[in-house]
Amino acid sequence: MTASERFERAAVLGVAVAEEARRLLRLHAEAGEESDDGTVLVDVPYPDAVVVTALLDVAAECFGERGDSVEETRQAALETLLRLADFDEESQLRSG
């Protein structure tokens, strides 16, 4: 496998992980939970919470995210993941 093939596979995996995080958050988001500043608080119950936490910890390590606390680091990773999951309409990952 060439370096470009490895990079392409890693990129596809990264987007898939981002999309799974977004899917889990959407699954547990309630309508009208957005505050005035646009912040949304989502309570993700067990066992999905374990998956989301693991995804955020891996993403934080991968992206080099840092914060004053574990929660801030995870929040920074979440913001990056959600930006990654916002791919364009032509993406092959959008089908299905």
mmCIF file as gemmi writes it, N, C-alpha and C atoms, coordinates in Angstrom:
data_model
loop_
_atom_site.group_PDB
_atom_site.id
_atom_site.type_symbol
_atom_site.label_atom_id
_atom_site.label_alt_id
_atom_site.label_comp_id
_atom_site.label_asym_id
_atom_site.label_entity_id
_atom_site.label_seq_id
_atom_site.pdbx_PDB_ins_code
_atom_site.Cartn_x
_atom_site.Cartn_y
_atom_site.Cartn_z
_atom_site.occupancy
_atom_site.B_iso_or_equiv
_atom_site.pdbx_formal_charge
_atom_site.auth_seq_id
_atom_site.auth_asym_id
_atom_site.pdbx_PDB_model_num
ATOM 1 N N . MET Axp A 1 ? 0.843 -1.167 0 1 0 ? 1 A 1
ATOM 2 C CA . MET Axp A 1 ? 0 0 0 1 0 ? 1 A 1
ATOM 3 C C . MET Axp A 1 ? 0.898 1.243 0 1 0 ? 1 A 1
ATOM 4 N N . THR Axp A 2 ? 0.584 2.171 -0.879 1 0 ? 2 A 1
ATOM 5 C CA . THR Axp A 2 ? 1.393 3.374 -0.985 1 0 ? 2 A 1
ATOM 6 C C . THR Axp A 2 ? 1.019 4.369 0.1 1 0 ? 2 A 1
ATOM 7 N N . ALA Axp A 3 ? 1.858 5.377 0.271 1 0 ? 3 A 1
ATOM 8 C CA . ALA Axp A 3 ? 1.596 6.406 1.275 1 0 ? 3 A 1
ATOM 9 C C . ALA Axp A 3 ? 0.306 7.155 0.967 1 0 ? 3 A 1
ATOM 10 N N . SER Axp A 4 ? 0.05 7.417 -0.296 1 0 ? 4 A 1
ATOM 11 C CA . SER Axp A 4 ? -1.176 8.139 -0.647 1 0 ? 4 A 1
ATOM 12 C C . SER Axp A 4 ? -2.419 7.29 -0.363 1 0 ? 4 A 1
ATOM 13 N N . GLU Axp A 5 ? -2.325 5.976 -0.556 1 0 ? 5 A 1
ATOM 14 C CA . GLU Axp A 5 ? -3.448 5.099 -0.236 1 0 ? 5 A 1
ATOM 15 C C . GLU Axp A 5 ? -3.707 5.069 1.276 1 0 ? 5 A 1
ATOM 16 N N . ARG Axp A 6 ? -2.628 5.029 2.064 1 0 ? 6 A 1
ATOM 17 C CA . ARG Axp A 6 ? -2.777 5.053 3.521 1 0 ? 6 A 1
ATOM 18 C C . ARG Axp A 6 ? -3.41 6.368 3.966 1 0 ? 6 A 1
ATOM 19 N N . PHE Axp A 7 ? -2.953 7.465 3.384 1 0 ? 7 A 1
ATOM 20 C CA . PHE Axp A 7 ? -3.502 8.771 3.733 1 0 ? 7 A 1
ATOM 21 C C . PHE Axp A 7 ? -4.984 8.852 3.373 1 0 ? 7 A 1
ATOM 22 N N . GLU Axp A 8 ? -5.343 8.352 2.195 1 0 ? 8 A 1
ATOM 23 C CA . GLU Axp A 8 ? -6.74 8.374 1.764 1 0 ? 8 A 1
ATOM 24 C C . GLU Axp A 8 ? -7.61 7.536 2.697 1 0 ? 8 A 1
ATOM 25 N N . ARG Axp A 9 ? -7.141 6.369 3.079 1 0 ? 9 A 1
ATOM 26 C CA . ARG Axp A 9 ? -7.903 5.509 3.991 1 0 ? 9 A 1
ATOM 27 C C . ARG Axp A 9 ? -8.045 6.153 5.365 1 0 ? 9 A 1
ATOM 28 N N . ALA Axp A 10 ? -6.979 6.777 5.832 1 0 ? 10 A 1
ATOM 29 C CA . ALA Axp A 10 ? -7.042 7.47 7.124 1 0 ? 10 A 1
ATOM 30 C C . ALA Axp A 10 ? -8.035 8.621 7.071 1 0 ? 10 A 1
ATOM 31 N N . ALA Axp A 11 ? -8.06 9.337 5.96 1 0 ? 11 A 1
ATOM 32 C CA . ALA Axp A 11 ? -9.002 10.445 5.811 1 0 ? 11 A 1
ATOM 33 C C . ALA Axp A 11 ? -10.442 9.938 5.808 1 0 ? 11 A 1
ATOM 34 N N . VAL Axp A 12 ? -10.696 8.866 5.105 1 0 ? 12 A 1
ATOM 35 C CA . VAL Axp A 12 ? -12.047 8.295 5.07 1 0 ? 12 A 1
ATOM 36 C C . VAL Axp A 12 ? -12.441 7.811 6.463 1 0 ? 12 A 1
ATOM 37 N N . LEU Axp A 13 ? -11.525 7.183 7.169 1 0 ? 13 A 1
ATOM 38 C CA . LEU Axp A 13 ? -11.801 6.735 8.531 1 0 ? 13 A 1
ATOM 39 C C . LEU Axp A 13 ? -12.097 7.924 9.438 1 0 ? 13 A 1
ATOM 40 N N . GLY Axp A 14 ? -11.327 8.987 9.302 1 0 ? 14 A 1
ATOM 41 C CA . GLY Axp A 14 ? -11.547 10.181 10.113 1 0 ? 14 A 1
ATOM 42 C C . GLY Axp A 14 ? -12.928 10.774 9.896 1 0 ? 14 A 1
ATOM 43 N N . VAL Axp A 15 ? -13.347 10.859 8.661 1 0 ? 15 A 1
ATOM 44 C CA . VAL Axp A 15 ? -14.678 11.396 8.361 1 0 ? 15 A 1
ATOM 45 C C . VAL Axp A 15 ? -15.755 10.452 8.887 1 0 ? 15 A 1
ATOM 46 N N . ALA Axp A 16 ? -15.535 9.154 8.775 1 0 ? 16 A 1
ATOM 47 C CA . ALA Axp A 16 ? -16.514 8.187 9.281 1 0 ? 16 A 1
ATOM 48 C C . ALA Axp A 16 ? -16.648 8.3 10.8 1 0 ? 16 A 1
ATOM 49 N N . VAL Axp A 17 ? -15.544 8.478 11.505 1 0 ? 17 A 1
ATOM 50 C CA . VAL Axp A 17 ? -15.576 8.652 12.959 1 0 ? 17 A 1
ATOM 51 C C . VAL Axp A 17 ? -16.319 9.94 13.304 1 0 ? 17 A 1
ATOM 52 N N . ALA Axp A 18 ? -16.042 11.01 12.556 1 0 ? 18 A 1
ATOM 53 C CA . ALA Axp A 18 ? -16.734 12.277 12.783 1 0 ? 18 A 1
ATOM 54 C C . ALA Axp A 18 ? -18.232 12.129 12.555 1 0 ? 18 A 1
ATOM 55 N N . GLU Axp A 19 ? -18.603 11.42 11.521 1 0 ? 19 A 1
ATOM 56 C CA . GLU Axp A 19 ? -20.017 11.224 11.22 1 0 ? 19 A 1
ATOM 57 C C . GLU Axp A 19 ? -20.693 10.379 12.3 1 0 ? 19 A 1
ATOM 58 N N . GLU Axp A 20 ? -20.006 9.392 12.839 1 0 ? 20 A 1
ATOM 59 C CA . GLU Axp A 20 ? -20.583 8.576 13.917 1 0 ? 20 A 1
ATOM 60 C C . GLU Axp A 20 ? -20.797 9.42 15.166 1 0 ? 20 A 1
ATOM 61 N N . ALA Axp A 21 ? -19.862 10.291 15.48 1 0 ? 21 A 1
ATOM 62 C CA . ALA Axp A 21 ? -20.039 11.185 16.623 1 0 ? 21 A 1
ATOM 63 C C . ALA Axp A 21 ? -21.255 12.088 16.404 1 0 ? 21 A 1
ATOM 64 N N . ARG Axp A 22 ? -21.376 12.632 15.208 1 0 ? 22 A 1
ATOM 65 C CA . ARG Axp A 22 ? -22.51 13.504 14.893 1 0 ? 22 A 1
ATOM 66 C C . ARG Axp A 22 ? -23.822 12.719 14.972 1 0 ? 22 A 1
ATOM 67 N N . ARG Axp A 23 ? -23.834 11.482 14.481 1 0 ? 23 A 1
ATOM 68 C CA . ARG Axp A 23 ? -25.036 10.653 14.513 1 0 ? 23 A 1
ATOM 69 C C . ARG Axp A 23 ? -25.485 10.388 15.952 1 0 ? 23 A 1
ATOM 70 N N . LEU Axp A 24 ? -24.537 10.041 16.81 1 0 ? 24 A 1
ATOM 71 C CA . LEU Axp A 24 ? -24.872 9.767 18.2 1 0 ? 24 A 1
ATOM 72 C C . LEU Axp A 24 ? -25.389 11.015 18.909 1 0 ? 24 A 1
ATOM 73 N N . LEU Axp A 25 ? -24.786 12.158 18.62 1 0 ? 25 A 1
ATOM 74 C CA . LEU Axp A 25 ? -25.254 13.393 19.248 1 0 ? 25 A 1
ATOM 75 C C . LEU Axp A 25 ? -26.655 13.759 18.765 1 0 ? 25 A 1
ATOM 76 N N . ARG Axp A 26 ? -26.886 13.613 17.462 1 0 ? 26 A 1
ATOM 77 C CA . ARG Axp A 26 ? -28.222 13.893 16.923 1 0 ? 26 A 1
ATOM 78 C C . ARG Axp A 26 ? -29.27 12.956 17.518 1 0 ? 26 A 1
ATOM 79 N N . LEU Axp A 27 ? -28.905 11.709 17.701 1 0 ? 27 A 1
ATOM 80 C CA . LEU Axp A 27 ? -29.821 10.714 18.233 1 0 ? 27 A 1
ATOM 81 C C . LEU Axp A 27 ? -30.349 11.124 19.609 1 0 ? 27 A 1
ATOM 82 N N . HIS Axp A 28 ? -29.5 11.757 20.4 1 0 ? 28 A 1
ATOM 83 C CA . HIS Axp A 28 ? -29.863 12.092 21.774 1 0 ? 28 A 1
ATOM 84 C C . HIS Axp A 28 ? -30.214 13.564 21.974 1 0 ? 28 A 1
ATOM 85 N N . ALA Axp A 29 ? -30.102 14.367 20.94 1 0 ? 29 A 1
ATOM 86 C CA . ALA Axp A 29 ? -30.443 15.79 21.06 1 0 ? 29 A 1
ATOM 87 C C . ALA Axp A 29 ? -31.961 15.951 21.097 1 0 ? 29 A 1
ATOM 88 N N . GLU Axp A 30 ? -32.413 16.826 21.932 1 0 ? 30 A 1
ATOM 89 C CA . GLU Axp A 30 ? -33.838 17.134 22.044 1 0 ? 30 A 1
ATOM 90 C C . GLU Axp A 30 ? -34.107 18.455 21.339 1 0 ? 30 A 1
ATOM 91 N N . ALA Axp A 31 ? -35.258 18.575 20.729 1 0 ? 31 A 1
ATOM 92 C CA . ALA Axp A 31 ? -35.643 19.825 20.084 1 0 ? 31 A 1
ATOM 93 C C . ALA Axp A 31 ? -35.73 20.933 21.13 1 0 ? 31 A 1
ATOM 94 N N . GLY Axp A 32 ? -35.23 22.117 20.77 1 0 ? 32 A 1
ATOM 95 C CA . GLY Axp A 32 ? -35.331 23.263 21.67 1 0 ? 32 A 1
ATOM 96 C C . GLY Axp A 32 ? -34.289 23.308 22.76 1 0 ? 32 A 1
ATOM 97 N N . GLU Axp A 33 ? -33.242 22.527 22.672 1 0 ? 33 A 1
ATOM 98 C CA . GLU Axp A 33 ? -32.195 22.542 23.701 1 0 ? 33 A 1
ATOM 99 C C . GLU Axp A 33 ? -31.12 23.586 23.447 1 0 ? 33 A 1
ATOM 100 N N . GLU Axp A 34 ? -31.265 24.394 22.418 1 0 ? 34 A 1
ATOM 101 C CA . GLU Axp A 34 ? -30.248 25.39 22.082 1 0 ? 34 A 1
ATOM 102 C C . GLU Axp A 34 ? -30.428 26.631 22.953 1 0 ? 34 A 1
ATOM 103 N N . SER Axp A 35 ? -29.318 27.12 23.517 1 0 ? 35 A 1
ATOM 104 C CA . SER Axp A 35 ? -29.38 28.329 24.333 1 0 ? 35 A 1
ATOM 105 C C . SER Axp A 35 ? -29.281 29.563 23.433 1 0 ? 35 A 1
ATOM 106 N N . ASP Axp A 36 ? -29.39 30.727 24.038 1 0 ? 36 A 1
ATOM 107 C CA . ASP Axp A 36 ? -29.369 31.985 23.279 1 0 ? 36 A 1
ATOM 108 C C . ASP Axp A 36 ? -28.063 32.186 22.504 1 0 ? 36 A 1
ATOM 109 N N . ASP Axp A 37 ? -26.959 31.681 23.035 1 0 ? 37 A 1
ATOM 110 C CA . ASP Axp A 37 ? -25.67 31.858 22.353 1 0 ? 37 A 1
ATOM 111 C C . ASP Axp A 37 ? -25.37 30.745 21.349 1 0 ? 37 A 1
ATOM 112 N N . GLY Axp A 38 ? -26.321 29.84 21.131 1 0 ? 38 A 1
ATOM 113 C CA . GLY Axp A 38 ? -26.149 28.768 20.151 1 0 ? 38 A 1
ATOM 114 C C . GLY Axp A 38 ? -25.589 27.484 20.724 1 0 ? 38 A 1
ATOM 115 N N . THR Axp A 39 ? -25.261 27.476 22.011 1 0 ? 39 A 1
ATOM 116 C CA . THR Axp A 39 ? -24.734 26.283 22.662 1 0 ? 39 A 1
ATOM 117 C C . THR Axp A 39 ? -25.843 25.243 22.803 1 0 ? 39 A 1
ATOM 118 N N . VAL Axp A 40 ? -25.489 23.995 22.514 1 0 ? 40 A 1
ATOM 119 C CA . VAL Axp A 40 ? -26.443 22.903 22.659 1 0 ? 40 A 1
ATOM 120 C C . VAL Axp A 40 ? -25.881 21.904 23.656 1 0 ? 40 A 1
ATOM 121 N N . LEU Axp A 41 ? -26.669 21.602 24.677 1 0 ? 41 A 1
ATOM 122 C CA . LEU Axp A 41 ? -26.284 20.602 25.664 1 0 ? 41 A 1
ATOM 123 C C . LEU Axp A 41 ? -27.005 19.31 25.318 1 0 ? 41 A 1
ATOM 124 N N . VAL Axp A 42 ? -26.232 18.249 25.117 1 0 ? 42 A 1
ATOM 125 C CA . VAL Axp A 42 ? -26.81 16.953 24.767 1 0 ? 42 A 1
ATOM 126 C C . VAL Axp A 42 ? -26.408 15.95 25.841 1 0 ? 42 A 1
ATOM 127 N N . ASP Axp A 43 ? -27.398 15.319 26.453 1 0 ? 43 A 1
ATOM 128 C CA . ASP Axp A 43 ? -27.152 14.284 27.444 1 0 ? 43 A 1
ATOM 129 C C . ASP Axp A 43 ? -27.146 12.936 26.72 1 0 ? 43 A 1
ATOM 130 N N . VAL Axp A 44 ? -25.979 12.343 26.631 1 0 ? 44 A 1
ATOM 131 C CA . VAL Axp A 44 ? -25.836 11.063 25.935 1 0 ? 44 A 1
ATOM 132 C C . VAL Axp A 44 ? -25.747 9.967 26.992 1 0 ? 44 A 1
ATOM 133 N N . PRO Axp A 45 ? -26.738 9.083 27.053 1 0 ? 45 A 1
ATOM 134 C CA . PRO Axp A 45 ? -26.741 8.028 28.072 1 0 ? 45 A 1
ATOM 135 C C . PRO Axp A 45 ? -25.78 6.881 27.722 1 0 ? 45 A 1
ATOM 136 N N . TYR Axp A 46 ? -25.49 6.081 28.752 1 0 ? 46 A 1
ATOM 137 C CA . TYR Axp A 46 ? -24.705 4.861 28.58 1 0 ? 46 A 1
ATOM 138 C C . TYR Axp A 46 ? -25.51 3.901 27.712 1 0 ? 46 A 1
ATOM 139 N N . PRO Axp A 47 ? -24.972 3.17 26.82 1 0 ? 47 A 1
ATOM 140 C CA . PRO Axp A 47 ? -23.563 2.968 26.497 1 0 ? 47 A 1
ATOM 141 C C . PRO Axp A 47 ? -23.04 3.918 25.422 1 0 ? 47 A 1
ATOM 142 N N . ASP Axp A 48 ? -23.924 4.703 24.789 1 0 ? 48 A 1
ATOM 143 C CA . ASP Axp A 48 ? -23.463 5.62 23.743 1 0 ? 48 A 1
ATOM 144 C C . ASP Axp A 48 ? -22.479 6.653 24.283 1 0 ? 48 A 1
ATOM 145 N N . ALA Axp A 49 ? -22.636 7.032 25.55 1 0 ? 49 A 1
ATOM 146 C CA . ALA Axp A 49 ? -21.733 8.019 26.152 1 0 ? 49 A 1
ATOM 147 C C . ALA Axp A 49 ? -20.289 7.516 26.156 1 0 ? 49 A 1
ATOM 148 N N . VAL Axp A 50 ? -20.105 6.225 26.372 1 0 ? 50 A 1
ATOM 149 C CA . VAL Axp A 50 ? -18.761 5.638 26.37 1 0 ? 50 A 1
ATOM 150 C C . VAL Axp A 50 ? -18.142 5.754 24.976 1 0 ? 50 A 1
ATOM 151 N N . VAL Axp A 51 ? -18.944 5.51 23.953 1 0 ? 51 A 1
ATOM 152 C CA . VAL Axp A 51 ? -18.461 5.615 22.567 1 0 ? 51 A 1
ATOM 153 C C . VAL Axp A 51 ? -18.092 7.051 22.243 1 0 ? 51 A 1
ATOM 154 N N . VAL Axp A 52 ? -18.959 7.994 22.599 1 0 ? 52 A 1
ATOM 155 C CA . VAL Axp A 52 ? -18.688 9.413 22.32 1 0 ? 52 A 1
ATOM 156 C C . VAL Axp A 52 ? -17.43 9.863 23.059 1 0 ? 52 A 1
ATOM 157 N N . THR Axp A 53 ? -17.291 9.488 24.314 1 0 ? 53 A 1
ATOM 158 C CA . THR Axp A 53 ? -16.104 9.855 25.087 1 0 ? 53 A 1
ATOM 159 C C . THR Axp A 53 ? -14.835 9.303 24.45 1 0 ? 53 A 1
ATOM 160 N N . ALA Axp A 54 ? -14.87 8.048 24.035 1 0 ? 54 A 1
ATOM 161 C CA . ALA Axp A 54 ? -13.703 7.44 23.386 1 0 ? 54 A 1
ATOM 162 C C . ALA Axp A 54 ? -13.377 8.143 22.076 1 0 ? 54 A 1
ATOM 163 N N . LEU Axp A 55 ? -14.404 8.462 21.278 1 0 ? 55 A 1
ATOM 164 C CA . LEU Axp A 55 ? -14.183 9.175 20.021 1 0 ? 55 A 1
ATOM 165 C C . LEU Axp A 55 ? -13.538 10.534 20.268 1 0 ? 55 A 1
ATOM 166 N N . LEU Axp A 56 ? -14.017 11.241 21.28 1 0 ? 56 A 1
ATOM 167 C CA . LEU Axp A 56 ? -13.472 12.566 21.575 1 0 ? 56 A 1
ATOM 168 C C . LEU Axp A 56 ? -12.047 12.49 22.108 1 0 ? 56 A 1
ATOM 169 N N . ASP Axp A 57 ? -11.754 11.489 22.926 1 0 ? 57 A 1
ATOM 170 C CA . ASP Axp A 57 ? -10.389 11.332 23.439 1 0 ? 57 A 1
ATOM 171 C C . ASP Axp A 57 ? -9.404 11.006 22.32 1 0 ? 57 A 1
ATOM 172 N N . VAL Axp A 58 ? -9.81 10.118 21.418 1 0 ? 58 A 1
ATOM 173 C CA . VAL Axp A 58 ? -8.95 9.779 20.275 1 0 ? 58 A 1
ATOM 174 C C . VAL Axp A 58 ? -8.766 10.992 19.369 1 0 ? 58 A 1
ATOM 175 N N . ALA Axp A 59 ? -9.862 11.702 19.102 1 0 ? 59 A 1
ATOM 176 C CA . ALA Axp A 59 ? -9.785 12.89 18.249 1 0 ? 59 A 1
ATOM 177 C C . ALA Axp A 59 ? -8.899 13.963 18.875 1 0 ? 59 A 1
ATOM 178 N N . ALA Axp A 60 ? -9.017 14.171 20.175 1 0 ? 60 A 1
ATOM 179 C CA . ALA Axp A 60 ? -8.193 15.173 20.855 1 0 ? 60 A 1
ATOM 180 C C . ALA Axp A 60 ? -6.712 14.835 20.724 1 0 ? 60 A 1
ATOM 181 N N . GLU Axp A 61 ? -6.394 13.567 20.885 1 0 ? 61 A 1
ATOM 182 C CA . GLU Axp A 61 ? -4.998 13.131 20.746 1 0 ? 61 A 1
ATOM 183 C C . GLU Axp A 61 ? -4.521 13.307 19.307 1 0 ? 61 A 1
ATOM 184 N N . CYS Axp A 62 ? -5.362 12.909 18.37 1 0 ? 62 A 1
ATOM 185 C CA . CYS Axp A 62 ? -5.006 12.988 16.949 1 0 ? 62 A 1
ATOM 186 C C . CYS Axp A 62 ? -4.811 14.429 16.502 1 0 ? 62 A 1
ATOM 187 N N . PHE Axp A 63 ? -5.707 15.327 16.926 1 0 ? 63 A 1
ATOM 188 C CA . PHE Axp A 63 ? -5.651 16.722 16.494 1 0 ? 63 A 1
ATOM 189 C C . PHE Axp A 63 ? -4.738 17.573 17.355 1 0 ? 63 A 1
ATOM 190 N N . GLY Axp A 64 ? -4.237 17.013 18.452 1 0 ? 64 A 1
ATOM 191 C CA . GLY Axp A 64 ? -3.367 17.775 19.343 1 0 ? 64 A 1
ATOM 192 C C . GLY Axp A 64 ? -4.128 18.821 20.139 1 0 ? 64 A 1
ATOM 193 N N . GLU Axp A 65 ? -5.406 18.564 20.397 1 0 ? 65 A 1
ATOM 194 C CA . GLU Axp A 65 ? -6.229 19.523 21.135 1 0 ? 65 A 1
ATOM 195 C C . GLU Axp A 65 ? -5.802 19.557 22.6 1 0 ? 65 A 1
ATOM 196 N N . ARG Axp A 66 ? -5.817 20.74 23.181 1 0 ? 66 A 1
ATOM 197 C CA . ARG Axp A 66 ? -5.497 20.914 24.591 1 0 ? 66 A 1
ATOM 198 C C . ARG Axp A 66 ? -6.488 21.887 25.201 1 0 ? 66 A 1
ATOM 199 N N . GLY Axp A 67 ? -6.721 21.739 26.482 1 0 ? 67 A 1
ATOM 200 C CA . GLY Axp A 67 ? -7.6 22.631 27.22 1 0 ? 67 A 1
ATOM 201 C C . GLY Axp A 67 ? -7.194 22.645 28.672 1 0 ? 67 A 1
ATOM 202 N N . ASP Axp A 68 ? -7.853 23.505 29.449 1 0 ? 68 A 1
ATOM 203 C CA . ASP Axp A 68 ? -7.543 23.594 30.872 1 0 ? 68 A 1
ATOM 204 C C . ASP Axp A 68 ? -8.079 22.393 31.644 1 0 ? 68 A 1
ATOM 205 N N . SER Axp A 69 ? -9.016 21.675 31.039 1 0 ? 69 A 1
ATOM 206 C CA . SER Axp A 69 ? -9.587 20.491 31.679 1 0 ? 69 A 1
ATOM 207 C C . SER Axp A 69 ? -9.854 19.435 30.61 1 0 ? 69 A 1
ATOM 208 N N . VAL Axp A 70 ? -10.16 18.239 31.053 1 0 ? 70 A 1
ATOM 209 C CA . VAL Axp A 70 ? -10.497 17.159 30.128 1 0 ? 70 A 1
ATOM 210 C C . VAL Axp A 70 ? -11.727 17.544 29.313 1 0 ? 70 A 1
ATOM 211 N N . GLU Axp A 71 ? -12.7 18.184 29.975 1 0 ? 71 A 1
ATOM 212 C CA . GLU Axp A 71 ? -13.938 18.578 29.292 1 0 ? 71 A 1
ATOM 213 C C . GLU Axp A 71 ? -13.671 19.602 28.193 1 0 ? 71 A 1
ATOM 214 N N . GLU Axp A 72 ? -12.792 20.578 28.471 1 0 ? 72 A 1
ATOM 215 C CA . GLU Axp A 72 ? -12.453 21.585 27.459 1 0 ? 72 A 1
ATOM 216 C C . GLU Axp A 72 ? -11.711 20.953 26.287 1 0 ? 72 A 1
ATOM 217 N N . THR Axp A 73 ? -10.85 20.009 26.572 1 0 ? 73 A 1
ATOM 218 C CA . THR Axp A 73 ? -10.123 19.311 25.511 1 0 ? 73 A 1
ATOM 219 C C . THR Axp A 73 ? -11.092 18.522 24.639 1 0 ? 73 A 1
ATOM 220 N N . ARG Axp A 74 ? -12.028 17.837 25.272 1 0 ? 74 A 1
ATOM 221 C CA . ARG Axp A 74 ? -13.032 17.08 24.513 1 0 ? 74 A 1
ATOM 222 C C . ARG Axp A 74 ? -13.929 18.014 23.701 1 0 ? 74 A 1
ATOM 223 N N . GLN Axp A 75 ? -14.278 19.162 24.26 1 0 ? 75 A 1
ATOM 224 C CA . GLN Axp A 75 ? -15.106 20.13 23.543 1 0 ? 75 A 1
ATOM 225 C C . GLN Axp A 75 ? -14.388 20.625 22.292 1 0 ? 75 A 1
ATOM 226 N N . ALA Axp A 76 ? -13.098 20.915 22.414 1 0 ? 76 A 1
ATOM 227 C CA . ALA Axp A 76 ? -12.321 21.364 21.255 1 0 ? 76 A 1
ATOM 228 C C . ALA Axp A 76 ? -12.27 20.264 20.194 1 0 ? 76 A 1
ATOM 229 N N . ALA Axp A 77 ? -12.091 19.027 20.63 1 0 ? 77 A 1
ATOM 230 C CA . ALA Axp A 77 ? -12.071 17.907 19.691 1 0 ? 77 A 1
ATOM 231 C C . ALA Axp A 77 ? -13.425 17.737 19.027 1 0 ? 77 A 1
ATOM 232 N N . LEU Axp A 78 ? -14.505 17.904 19.795 1 0 ? 78 A 1
ATOM 233 C CA . LEU Axp A 78 ? -15.85 17.792 19.245 1 0 ? 78 A 1
ATOM 234 C C . LEU Axp A 78 ? -16.082 18.832 18.156 1 0 ? 78 A 1
ATOM 235 N N . GLU Axp A 79 ? -15.676 20.055 18.4 1 0 ? 79 A 1
ATOM 236 C CA . GLU Axp A 79 ? -15.853 21.112 17.401 1 0 ? 79 A 1
ATOM 237 C C . GLU Axp A 79 ? -15.117 20.769 16.114 1 0 ? 79 A 1
ATOM 238 N N . THR Axp A 80 ? -13.903 20.246 16.234 1 0 ? 80 A 1
ATOM 239 C CA . THR Axp A 80 ? -13.148 19.845 15.051 1 0 ? 80 A 1
ATOM 240 C C . THR Axp A 80 ? -13.822 18.679 14.343 1 0 ? 80 A 1
ATOM 241 N N . LEU Axp A 81 ? -14.278 17.684 15.097 1 0 ? 81 A 1
ATOM 242 C CA . LEU Axp A 81 ? -14.966 16.534 14.5 1 0 ? 81 A 1
ATOM 243 C C . LEU Axp A 81 ? -16.228 16.955 13.749 1 0 ? 81 A 1
ATOM 244 N N . LEU Axp A 82 ? -16.997 17.843 14.342 1 0 ? 82 A 1
ATOM 245 C CA . LEU Axp A 82 ? -18.233 18.274 13.684 1 0 ? 82 A 1
ATOM 246 C C . LEU Axp A 82 ? -17.945 19.061 12.415 1 0 ? 82 A 1
ATOM 247 N N . ARG Axp A 83 ? -16.864 19.824 12.399 1 0 ? 83 A 1
ATOM 248 C CA . ARG Axp A 83 ? -16.465 20.507 11.149 1 0 ? 83 A 1
ATOM 249 C C . ARG Axp A 83 ? -16.073 19.479 10.091 1 0 ? 83 A 1
ATOM 250 N N . LEU Axp A 84 ? -15.372 18.432 10.491 1 0 ? 84 A 1
ATOM 251 C CA . LEU Axp A 84 ? -14.988 17.378 9.542 1 0 ? 84 A 1
ATOM 252 C C . LEU Axp A 84 ? -16.206 16.651 8.989 1 0 ? 84 A 1
ATOM 253 N N . ALA Axp A 85 ? -17.223 16.471 9.821 1 0 ? 85 A 1
ATOM 254 C CA . ALA Axp A 85 ? -18.408 15.725 9.401 1 0 ? 85 A 1
ATOM 255 C C . ALA Axp A 85 ? -19.31 16.533 8.484 1 0 ? 85 A 1
ATOM 256 N N . ASP Axp A 86 ? -19.022 17.797 8.303 1 0 ? 86 A 1
ATOM 257 C CA . ASP Axp A 86 ? -19.85 18.655 7.458 1 0 ? 86 A 1
ATOM 258 C C . ASP Axp A 86 ? -19.294 18.659 6.037 1 0 ? 86 A 1
ATOM 259 N N . PHE Axp A 87 ? -19.248 17.464 5.428 1 0 ? 87 A 1
ATOM 260 C CA . PHE Axp A 87 ? -18.694 17.354 4.081 1 0 ? 87 A 1
ATOM 261 C C . PHE Axp A 87 ? -19.718 17.759 3.041 1 0 ? 87 A 1
ATOM 262 N N . ASP Axp A 88 ? -19.261 17.984 1.826 1 0 ? 88 A 1
ATOM 263 C CA . ASP Axp A 88 ? -20.136 18.519 0.776 1 0 ? 88 A 1
ATOM 264 C C . ASP Axp A 88 ? -21.095 17.478 0.219 1 0 ? 88 A 1
ATOM 265 N N . GLU Axp A 89 ? -22.03 17.943 -0.573 1 0 ? 89 A 1
ATOM 266 C CA . GLU Axp A 89 ? -23.102 17.101 -1.109 1 0 ? 89 A 1
ATOM 267 C C . GLU Axp A 89 ? -22.592 15.964 -1.997 1 0 ? 89 A 1
ATOM 268 N N . GLU Axp A 90 ? -21.455 16.143 -2.64 1 0 ? 90 A 1
ATOM 269 C CA . GLU Axp A 90 ? -20.938 15.132 -3.564 1 0 ? 90 A 1
ATOM 270 C C . GLU Axp A 90 ? -20.204 13.997 -2.861 1 0 ? 90 A 1
ATOM 271 N N . SER Axp A 91 ? -19.998 14.107 -1.57 1 0 ? 91 A 1
ATOM 272 C CA . SER Axp A 91 ? -19.241 13.099 -0.848 1 0 ? 91 A 1
ATOM 273 C C . SER Axp A 91 ? -19.883 11.729 -0.969 1 0 ? 91 A 1
ATOM 274 N N . GLN Axp A 92 ? -19.068 10.731 -1.207 1 0 ? 92 A 1
ATOM 275 C CA . GLN Axp A 92 ? -19.552 9.355 -1.26 1 0 ? 92 A 1
ATOM 276 C C . GLN Axp A 92 ? -20.077 8.9 0.096 1 0 ? 92 A 1
ATOM 277 N N . LEU Axp A 93 ? -19.609 9.538 1.172 1 0 ? 93 A 1
ATOM 278 C CA . LEU Axp A 93 ? -20.039 9.162 2.493 1 0 ? 93 A 1
ATOM 279 C C . LEU Axp A 93 ? -21.452 9.638 2.803 1 0 ? 93 A 1
ATOM 280 N N . ARG Axp A 94 ? -21.988 10.541 1.997 1 0 ? 94 A 1
ATOM 281 C CA . ARG Axp A 94 ? -23.356 11.041 2.22 1 0 ? 94 A 1
ATOM 282 C C . ARG Axp A 94 ? -24.403 10.04 1.765 1 0 ? 94 A 1
ATOM 283 N N . SER Axp A 95 ? -24.069 9.208 0.823 1 0 ? 95 A 1
ATOM 284 C CA . SER Axp A 95 ? -25.068 8.25 0.343 1 0 ? 95 A 1
ATOM 285 C C . SER Axp A 95 ? -25.428 7.279 1.451 1 0 ? 95 A 1
ATOM 286 N N . GLY Axp A 96 ? -26.728 7.015 1.595 1 0 ? 96 A 1
ATOM 287 C CA . GLY Axp A 96 ? -27.169 6.106 2.648 1 0 ? 96 A 1
ATOM 288 C C . GLY Axp A 96 ? -27.378 6.868 3.865 1 0 ? 96 A 1
